[in-house]
């Protein structure tokens, strides 16, 4: 058996198309690429066809993934200010929600006195919140997939506000516990949905930096809110803590209602009249694979069959690639150098502000609620998702572990600090978290682009795993140093600096985990973050049951040395995942474990009139060469009644062309590749392109 090739240490499967692998840049060394087997340069003219394509790119020449439609209502075409404002408002809610886990950290000892309960019992206020947060994600995610994220975001903030008002009026341990459970349910949407929102409004090369901002805010809340709560515990009381929280929630509810529209968009190609040239070019693609034969095609959403409100998109004809570098807009909506065909409505109106404010945008999928609900649990069978879940889980759990013990350590004998001073210690992990998130996003994006340039323009999600190295060092170093210095009662600066190292590494690790997993399976982005948060909250609840007792019985040094060793052990799995990750993704493509959790009508069907596709394969081409047949559309009668329009899914066709140019040509079997959807992209989407249409109608 021949040894499979390896590119930059990543083992290549014996298939041409793998979910998550995309083409991000043109190959700077095409001859070397051909010699290495990454290009299929055959005698059918595919390469020459590819060279004539109009591909949408950034001003730096990066191929946009996914390829945006020409409608101004496509979230990818929104002004960058609008997109960033959405991110910041969702991130601010994540900041508030993330801070609810350690919000009581500085006041744990005062709660022991107020409720006359042991510290281990008071810690259940943290565990109960996390458990409800995890189960809330399981309910929030499927509802958002079916009915849109805007409705769920606003509903979550409202429930959060109700729980906060309840907590402000609670006078018993049981009442406060009930309020914490409601708060956890309300905070769950901004824990499980932001990564898929980011995937819907930003291109692949923009995401790591934005995910870094999101994780900075999420983990920043876990670090800065305890600082503020320490001041409130010291100068006011617990009731005022939740009244102030309610004020901020009310403000954010109003801002979210006004400035965060639904980000759902149908990324299936829009049928419209095509020229005869397009059909000729399409027939040259020998290895064209119909969408129903591609990986994870079952995850395709087809909203044209549902009552989705105001979903418009135009054909994707934009700048020629030869002059795109002279444009200042990374997403072209029209072509100033070409005459726009009259069948393209370049004056498509933007949705009005009133329509953006609608709470309900229609049902987005035929899938039943329970199908979507079960997906996060089945995703644990996907190695990339499982590893990302554990990395994210422990990155957050270590901060929670410290928050449950920091009050007891620094207010006890040896330090004797007050609540306000203990709260100020959170400045260190807050600063570390900001630096970690920004570093992870910026360094990861630049490192990935460098590796893409060395990999002939092909991006692999495993490139993100290199950031596990610095994150593991800082987390393990910080945990071990914190436990050692706190048990020895070293000067306060020592454990505080180590606490900052944990914050830095945790932010870097969580950003890496989210980016790696979303890039591997963007079509499962929403469900993946539910998998992340369910595991994180379950582990956080479990740790709350024994953490304080473990530290009291074994001491801070032994406990945190153990925790640091666990992190080291976990991170070692990144090595085989980097090497064999692509082959594992190919394995999941082949098994299609989640297929049964999607409605059968979600998969593309060439026999459906709603989105007809010309199925072009080897047999059709051979017959065409003999003059026996020509490529025809199965909905010819319907098209004749509609001004003789023929519908060619050129995003699929040219995606295949581009994939042929950039991937191994060792296996000619028809392999699967997923088309873009609300939550999915693929190698095809990364370079989904079309020819500039003309006015000539098909015969």
C-alpha positions in Angstrom: 0.0 0.0 0.0 1.5 3.3 -1.1 2.1 5.9 1.6 -0.3 8.8 1.5 1.3 12.2 0.8 1.9 14.8 3.5 1.7 18.5 3.1 3.3 20.6 5.9 3.1 17.5 8.2 -0.7 17.0 7.5 -1.5 13.5 6.2 -3.6 13.8 3.0 -6.5 11.4 2.5 -6.9 9.6 -0.8 -9.9 11.7 -1.8 -10.1 15.0 -3.6 -12.6 16.9 -1.4 -12.7 17.2 2.3 -14.9 19.4 4.4 -13.0 22.3 5.9 -10.3 22.5 3.3 -10.7 25.6 1.3 -8.7 27.6 -1.3 -7.8 30.9 0.2 -5.1 32.3 -2.1 -3.8 31.7 -5.7 -0.8 29.5 -5.9 2.4 31.5 -6.3 4.2 28.5 -7.8 1.7 26.7 -10.1 4.5 24.6 -11.8 5.6 23.3 -8.4 2.0 22.7 -7.4 1.4 20.6 -10.5 4.5 18.6 -9.9 3.5 18.0 -6.3 0.1 16.6 -7.4 -2.0 19.5 -6.1 -3.3 20.6 -9.5 -5.3 18.7 -12.1 -4.1 20.2 -15.3 -5.7 18.0 -17.9 -6.3 18.4 -21.6 -9.9 19.5 -21.3 -9.1 23.1 -20.9 -10.1 23.3 -17.2 -7.2 25.4 -16.3 -7.9 27.9 -19.0 -11.5 28.1 -18.0 -10.5 28.7 -14.4 -8.2 31.5 -15.5 -11.1 33.3 -17.0 -13.3 33.2 -14.0 -14.3 36.2 -12.0 -13.6 35.4 -8.4 -14.5 37.7 -5.6 -11.5 38.6 -3.6 -10.3 40.9 -0.8 -8.2 43.9 -1.7 -5.2 41.8 -0.7 -6.1 39.1 -3.3 -7.5 36.6 -0.8 -10.4 34.6 -2.2 -13.5 35.4 -0.2 -15.0 32.4 1.6 -17.9 32.1 1.4 -18.5 33.9 -1.9 -21.0 36.7 -1.2 -24.1 37.3 -3.3 -24.6 40.6 -5.0 -27.5 41.7 -2.9 -26.8 44.5 -0.4 -29.0 42.5 2.1 -26.4 39.7 2.2 -24.9 40.0 5.7 -21.4 39.6 4.2 -22.1 42.8 2.2 -23.3 44.8 5.2 -21.1 47.9 6.0 -18.3 46.8 8.3 -19.5 49.2 10.9 -22.9 47.4 11.0 -21.3 44.0 11.3 -18.8 45.1 14.0 -21.7 46.8 15.9 -23.6 43.5 15.9 -20.5 41.7 17.1 -19.9 44.2 19.9 -23.5 44.1 21.2 -23.6 40.4 21.2 -20.1 40.4 22.8 -21.2 42.8 25.5 -24.0 40.4 26.4 -21.5 37.6 26.5 -19.3 39.8 28.7 -22.2 40.2 31.2 -23.2 36.5 30.9 -19.6 35.3 31.2 -19.2 37.3 34.4 -22.1 35.5 36.1 -20.0 32.5 37.0 -17.5 34.3 39.3 -19.7 37.3 40.1 -20.1 36.1 43.7 -16.4 35.1 44.1 -15.3 38.1 46.2 -18.4 37.7 48.4 -18.3 34.0 49.1 -17.3 34.4 52.7 -20.0 37.0 53.3 -22.6 34.7 51.8 -21.4 31.9 54.2 -22.2 34.3 57.0 -25.5 35.6 55.5 -27.1 32.2 54.8 -25.3 30.2 57.5 -24.1 27.5 55.0 -20.6 26.0 54.5 -18.5 27.3 51.6 -19.0 24.0 49.7 -22.7 24.5 49.8 -22.4 28.2 48.7 -20.4 27.0 45.8 -23.5 25.3 44.4 -24.7 28.8 43.4 -21.9 28.6 40.8 -22.6 24.9 39.9 -26.3 25.4 39.6 -25.8 28.4 37.3 -23.5 26.5 35.1 -25.8 23.5 34.9 -28.7 25.7 33.8 -26.4 27.5 31.4 -25.5 24.2 29.7 -29.1 22.9 29.4 -30.2 26.4 28.2 -27.8 26.1 25.3 -29.4 22.8 24.3 -32.8 24.6 24.0 -31.6 27.9 22.6 -29.5 26.5 19.7 -32.3 24.5 17.9 -34.7 27.3 18.3 -32.3 29.7 16.7 -31.6 27.3 13.8 -35.3 27.0 13.1 -36.5 30.5 13.7 -33.5 32.8 13.6 -31.0 34.1 16.2 -32.5 37.5 16.7 -35.6 36.1 18.4 -33.5 33.9 20.6 -31.0 36.6 21.5 -33.8 39.0 22.6 -35.7 36.3 24.4 -32.5 35.3 26.3 -31.7 38.9 27.4 -35.3 39.3 28.6 -35.2 36.1 30.7 -31.7 37.1 32.0 -33.3 40.4 33.1 -36.1 38.7 34.9 -33.6 36.4 36.8 -31.5 39.4 37.8 -34.5 41.3 39.2 -35.4 38.1 41.1 -31.9 37.8 42.5 -31.9 41.4 43.6 -35.0 40.7 45.7 -34.0 37.2 47.0 -33.6 36.9 50.8 -32.9 33.2 51.2 -30.4 30.7 49.8 -33.2 28.8 47.9 -34.6 31.9 46.3 -31.1 33.1 45.2 -30.5 29.6 43.8 -33.7 29.7 41.8 -32.7 33.2 40.4 -29.3 31.9 39.4 -30.9 29.1 37.5 -33.1 31.5 35.5 -30.1 33.8 34.9 -28.2 30.7 33.5 -31.0 29.9 31.1 -31.2 33.6 30.0 -27.4 33.8 29.5 -27.2 30.6 27.4 -27.9 32.2 23.9 -24.8 34.4 24.0 -22.7 31.4 25.0 -23.9 29.0 22.2 -24.7 31.3 19.2 -22.0 34.0 18.7 -19.6 31.7 16.8 -22.2 30.9 14.2 -23.2 34.6 14.0 -19.6 35.4 13.3 -19.4 32.8 10.6 -22.5 34.3 9.0 -21.3 37.9 8.9 -17.5 37.6 8.3 -15.3 35.9 5.7 -13.0 33.0 6.7 -9.9 35.2 6.7 -11.6 37.7 9.0 -12.9 35.3 11.7 -10.1 34.5 14.0 -9.6 38.2 14.9 -13.4 38.6 15.5 -13.6 35.3 17.5 -10.7 36.7 19.5 -12.8 39.8 20.3 -15.7 37.7 21.3 -13.6 35.4 23.6 -11.9 38.5 25.0 -15.3 39.9 26.0 -16.6 36.5 27.2 -13.6 35.7 29.3 -13.1 39.4 30.2 -16.4 39.3 31.9 -15.2 36.4 34.0 -12.3 38.5 35.1 -13.5 42.1 35.3 -17.0 41.6 36.7 -15.6 39.9 39.9 -13.4 43.0 40.4 -16.5 45.3 40.2 -18.6 42.9 42.4 -15.9 43.1 45.0 -16.3 46.8 45.2 -20.0 46.5 45.5 -19.8 43.8 48.2 -17.4 46.0 50.1 -19.4 49.3 49.8 -23.0 48.3 49.1 -24.5 44.8 49.4 -25.5 41.7 47.4 -28.9 43.2 46.5 -27.4 46.2 44.8 -25.1 44.0 42.8 -28.0 42.5 40.9 -29.9 45.8 40.7 -26.9 47.3 38.9 -26.7 44.2 36.7 -30.4 44.7 35.8 -29.8 48.2 34.6 -27.1 47.1 32.2 -29.2 44.3 30.9 -32.1 46.7 30.2 -29.8 49.0 28.2 -28.4 46.1 26.2 -31.9 44.7 25.5 -32.8 48.0 23.9 -29.6 48.3 21.9 -29.8 44.6 20.7 -33.4 45.2 19.6 -32.4 48.2 17.5 -29.0 47.2 16.0 -28.8 43.4 15.8 -30.9 42.1 12.9 -31.2 38.5 12.0 -28.0 37.3 10.2 -29.5 34.3 8.3 -28.9 34.2 4.6 -29.6 31.6 2.0 -26.2 30.9 0.3 -27.6 28.6 -2.4 -27.0 30.0 -5.9 -30.0 32.0 -7.2 -31.5 30.7 -10.4 -31.4 33.2 -13.3 -30.8 33.4 -17.1 -27.3 32.2 -18.1 -25.5 32.5 -21.4 -24.7 29.6 -23.8 -21.0 30.1 -22.9 -21.7 29.0 -19.4 -23.2 25.7 -20.5 -20.3 25.1 -22.8 -17.8 25.7 -19.9 -19.9 23.5 -17.6 -19.8 20.6 -20.0 -16.0 20.6 -19.9 -15.9 19.6 -16.3 -15.4 15.8 -16.4 -15.4 15.3 -12.7 -18.4 17.5 -11.8 -20.1 16.0 -8.8 -23.8 16.8 -8.2 -24.4 18.4 -4.8 -26.3 15.4 -3.5 -23.0 13.4 -3.8 -20.9 15.8 -1.7 -19.8 15.7 1.9 -22.5 16.8 4.4 -24.9 17.7 1.6 -27.6 16.7 4.0 -26.8 19.9 6.0 -27.9 22.1 3.1 -30.8 24.4 4.0 -33.1 25.3 1.2 -35.2 28.2 2.5 -36.8 28.8 -0.9 -39.2 26.1 0.2 -40.3 27.9 3.3 -41.9 31.1 4.3 -38.7 33.0 4.8 -39.3 36.7 4.6 -37.4 38.9 2.1 -34.6 36.6 1.1 -33.2 38.1 -2.1 -30.0 37.5 -3.9 -28.6 38.2 -7.4 -26.2 36.4 -9.6 -22.6 36.6 -8.5 -21.0 38.6 -11.4 -18.3 41.0 -10.2 -14.9 42.4 -10.9 -12.6 40.6 -13.3 -9.7 39.1 -11.3 -7.2 41.0 -13.4 -8.2 44.4 -12.0 -9.6 43.5 -8.6 -6.5 44.8 -6.8 -7.3 48.3 -7.8 -10.7 48.2 -6.0 -11.2 49.5 -2.5 -14.2 47.5 -1.7 -13.4 43.8 -0.9 -16.9 42.7 -1.9 -18.0 44.0 -5.3 -21.7 44.5 -5.8 -21.4 45.8 -9.3 -18.8 46.1 -12.0 -18.0 49.7 -13.0 -15.9 48.5 -16.0 -18.5 46.3 -17.5 -22.1 46.7 -18.8 -24.3 45.0 -16.3 -26.7 42.5 -18.0 -30.3 43.7 -17.9 -31.5 40.5 -16.1 -29.4 41.5 -13.0 -31.3 43.9 -10.8 -28.4 46.1 -9.7 -30.8 48.4 -7.9 -32.0 45.8 -5.4 -33.3 47.9 -2.4 -31.8 47.4 1.0 -34.2 46.1 3.6 -35.8 48.8 5.6 -34.9 49.5 9.2 -38.4 48.4 10.1 -38.0 45.0 8.4 -34.6 44.5 10.2 -36.5 45.0 13.5 -38.8 42.1 12.8 -38.6 39.4 15.5 -39.7 36.6 13.2 -38.1 36.0 9.8 -39.8 32.7 9.0 -38.9 29.1 9.5 -35.5 28.4 8.1 -35.5 24.6 7.8 -37.7 21.6 7.6 -35.8 19.9 10.4 -37.8 19.2 13.5 -36.8 20.7 16.8 -35.6 17.5 18.4 -33.4 16.7 15.4 -31.5 20.0 15.9 -31.4 19.4 19.7 -29.6 16.1 19.4 -26.9 17.3 17.0 -24.5 18.8 19.6 -24.3 15.4 21.3 -23.7 13.5 18.1 -21.0 16.0 17.2 -18.8 14.5 20.1 -18.1 11.7 17.7 -16.3 14.1 15.4 -12.7 14.2 16.6 -12.2 17.9 15.8 -15.3 18.9 17.7 -14.5 16.7 20.7 -10.9 18.0 21.0 -12.1 21.6 20.6 -14.8 21.0 23.3 -12.3 19.8 25.8 -9.8 22.6 25.1 -12.5 25.2 25.4 -14.0 23.5 28.4 -10.9 23.4 30.5 -9.8 26.9 29.4 -12.8 28.3 31.1 -13.0 25.8 34.0 -9.6 26.7 35.3 -10.7 30.3 35.8 -13.8 29.1 37.6 -11.8 26.8 39.8 -9.7 29.8 40.9 -12.8 32.0 41.4 -14.3 29.4 43.8 -11.2 29.5 46.0 -9.6 32.9 45.6 -11.8 34.5 48.4 -10.9 31.7 50.8 -7.2 31.9 50.0 -6.7 35.7 50.2 -9.2 36.5 52.9 -7.8 33.7 55.1 -4.8 33.6 57.4 -1.5 34.6 55.8 -3.0 37.3 53.6 -6.1 38.7 55.4 -7.2 40.9 52.5 -10.7 42.5 52.3 -13.3 41.9 49.6 -12.4 45.0 47.6 -8.7 43.9 47.4 -9.6 40.4 46.4 -11.7 41.9 43.6 -8.8 44.0 42.4 -6.7 40.8 41.9 -8.9 40.2 38.8 -7.2 43.0 37.0 -4.4 40.6 36.2 -6.4 37.9 34.4 -8.5 40.7 32.7 -5.4 42.2 31.2 -4.0 38.8 30.4 -7.3 37.8 28.8 -7.3 40.9 26.5 -3.8 40.2 25.4 -4.4 36.5 24.9 -7.5 37.0 22.7 -5.9 39.7 20.6 -2.7 37.7 20.2 -4.5 34.5 19.3 -6.6 36.2 16.6 -3.9 38.3 15.1 -1.1 35.8 15.3 -3.3 32.9 14.2 -4.6 34.7 11.1 -1.1 35.8 10.0 0.4 32.4 10.8 -2.4 30.7 8.8 -1.9 32.9 5.8 1.8 32.2 5.8 1.1 28.4 5.9 -1.5 28.8 3.2 1.1 30.5 1.0 3.4 27.5 1.6 0.6 25.1 1.0 -0.1 26.3 -2.6 -3.0 28.5 -1.5 -4.9 25.7 0.3 -6.1 26.4 3.8 -6.4 23.6 6.4 -8.1 24.1 9.8 -5.3 22.2 11.4 -3.1 25.3 10.9 -5.0 26.8 13.9 -3.7 24.1 16.2 -0.2 25.6 16.3 -1.6 28.2 18.8 -2.1 25.3 21.3 1.6 25.4 22.0 1.8 28.9 23.6 -1.7 28.6 25.2 -0.7 25.3 27.0 2.5 26.8 28.3 0.8 29.8 29.9 -2.1 27.8 31.3 0.0 25.1 32.9 2.7 27.5 34.0 0.1 29.8 35.6 -1.9 27.1 37.4 1.2 25.4 38.9 2.7 28.8 39.8 -0.5 30.0 41.4 -0.9 26.9 43.6 2.7 26.8 44.6 3.0 30.6 45.5 -0.3 30.8 47.3 0.4 27.8 49.6 3.9 29.3 50.4 2.1 32.6 51.1 4.5 34.4 48.8 4.0 38.2 48.2 0.6 38.9 46.6 2.3 39.9 43.3 3.4 36.3 42.7 0.0 34.5 42.6 -1.5 37.5 40.9 1.0 37.4 38.0 0.4 33.6 37.7 -3.3 34.3 37.7 -2.8 36.6 34.7 -0.8 33.9 32.9 -3.8 31.6 33.3 -6.1 34.3 31.9 -3.7 34.9 28.9 -3.5 31.2 28.1 -7.2 30.5 28.6 -8.2 33.3 26.2 -5.7 32.0 23.6 -6.9 28.4 24.0 -10.6 29.2 23.8 -10.1 31.4 20.7 -8.1 28.6 19.0 -10.7 25.9 19.9 -13.6 27.9 18.5 -11.8 29.0 15.3 -10.4 25.5 14.6 -13.8 23.8 15.1 -15.8 26.3 13.1 -13.3 26.2 10.3 -13.4 22.4 10.2 -17.2 22.2 10.2 -18.8 25.6 9.5 -22.1 24.0 8.6 -22.3 22.8 12.2 -21.1 26.1 13.8 -24.1 26.7 16.0 -24.3 23.1 17.2 -20.5 22.9 17.8 -20.7 25.8 20.3 -23.5 24.1 22.1 -21.2 21.0 22.3 -18.5 23.3 23.7 -20.7 25.0 26.3 -22.6 21.9 27.4 -19.3 20.1 28.2 -17.8 23.2 29.8 -20.8 23.8 32.1 -21.1 20.1 32.9 -17.4 20.0 33.9 -17.8 23.3 35.8 -20.7 21.8 37.8 -18.7 18.7 38.5 -15.7 20.6 39.7 -17.8 22.7 42.0 -18.8 19.6 43.8 -15.2 18.7 44.9 -12.9 21.6 44.1 -13.0 23.3 47.6 -12.8 20.1 49.5 -9.9 18.8 47.3 -7.9 22.0 47.9 -8.5 22.0 51.6 -7.5 18.3 52.0 -4.5 18.3 49.6 -3.4 21.9 49.7 -3.2 24.5 46.9 0.2 23.3 45.6 -0.8 19.7 45.0 -4.2 20.7 43.7 -3.0 23.2 41.1 0.0 21.0 40.1 -2.6 18.4 39.3 -4.7 20.8 37.3 -1.7 22.0 35.3 -0.7 18.4 34.5 -4.3 17.7 33.2 -3.9 20.6 30.8 -0.6 19.3 29.6 -2.0 15.9 29.0 -5.0 17.3 27.1 -2.9 19.4 24.8 -0.7 16.5 23.7 -3.7 15.3 21.7 -3.2 18.3 19.4 -0.1 16.5 17.9 -1.9 13.5 16.3 -4.9 15.7 15.5 -2.6 18.1 13.5 -1.1 15.1 11.6 -4.2 13.0 11.0 -6.9 15.7 11.3 -7.6 16.0 7.6 -8.0 12.2 7.3 -10.3 12.2 10.3 -12.4 14.9 8.6 -12.5 12.8 5.5 -13.7 9.9 7.7 -16.5 11.9 9.1 -17.5 13.0 5.6 -17.7 9.3 4.6 -19.7 8.2 7.7 -22.1 11.2 7.7 -23.0 10.5 11.3 -25.4 13.4 11.5 -27.4 12.5 8.4 -30.3 11.0 10.3 -30.7 14.3 12.2 -31.5 16.3 9.1 -34.7 16.3 7.1 -34.3 14.3 3.9 -35.5 17.3 1.8 -32.6 19.4 3.0 -30.2 17.6 0.6 -30.1 19.1 -2.9 -32.3 17.3 -5.4 -31.8 17.8 -9.1 -35.4 16.7 -9.7 -36.9 19.5 -7.7 -38.1 22.5 -9.7 -37.3 25.0 -6.9 -33.5 24.8 -7.6 -32.8 22.9 -10.9 -29.3 21.8 -11.6 -27.7 20.5 -14.8 -26.1 17.2 -13.9 -22.9 17.0 -15.9 -20.7 13.9 -15.6 -18.3 11.8 -17.6 -21.0 9.9 -19.3 -22.9 13.0 -20.4 -19.7 14.5 -21.8 -18.8 11.4 -23.7 -22.2 11.4 -25.3 -22.0 15.1 -26.1 -18.7 14.5 -27.9 -20.4 12.0 -30.1 -23.1 14.6 -30.9 -25.8 12.5 -29.3 -26.9 14.9 -26.5 -26.4 18.3 -25.1 -26.7 19.4 -21.5 -30.3 20.2 -20.7 -32.3 21.4 -17.8 -34.8 19.1 -16.2 -37.2 22.0 -15.8 -37.2 23.1 -19.4 -40.9 23.4 -19.7 -41.1 25.7 -16.7 -38.1 27.8 -17.9 -39.7 28.2 -21.4 -42.7 29.7 -19.7 -40.4 32.1 -17.9 -38.6 33.9 -20.7 -36.6 30.7 -21.6 -34.4 31.0 -18.6 -31.9 28.2 -17.9 -30.6 27.6 -14.5 -27.0 26.4 -14.1 -25.6 26.0 -10.6 -22.3 27.7 -11.5 -21.2 28.0 -7.9 -21.1 24.2 -7.9 -19.5 23.9 -11.3 -16.7 26.4 -10.8 -16.2 25.2 -7.3 -15.3 21.9 -8.8 -13.0 23.5 -11.3 -11.1 25.4 -8.5 -11.0 22.3 -6.4 -9.5 20.3 -9.3 -6.8 23.0 -9.6 -5.8 22.8 -6.0 -6.2 19.3 -4.7 -4.7 15.9 -5.3 -5.9 14.2 -8.5 -5.2 10.6 -7.3 -8.8 9.4 -7.0 -11.4 10.0 -9.6 -14.3 8.6 -7.5 -17.2 11.0 -7.1 -16.6 12.3 -3.6 -18.9 14.6 -1.6 -18.6 18.2 -0.9 -21.1 20.4 1.0 -22.5 23.6 -0.6 -22.9 26.8 1.4 -25.9 27.2 3.6 -26.9 29.2 6.6 -24.2 27.5 8.5 -22.0 25.7 6.0 -19.1 26.2 3.6 -16.7 24.0 1.8 -13.8 24.0 -0.7 -16.4 24.9 -3.3 -17.7 27.9 -1.4 -14.2 29.1 -0.8 -13.8 29.8 -4.5 -17.4 29.7 -5.7 -17.3 31.7 -8.9 -19.4 32.5 -11.9 -18.9 33.8 -15.4 -20.1 37.3 -16.2 -23.5 36.7 -17.8 -24.5 38.3 -21.2 -27.8 39.0 -22.7 -27.9 36.1 -25.1 -30.7 33.7 -24.3 -30.3 30.0 -24.5 -32.0 28.4 -27.5 
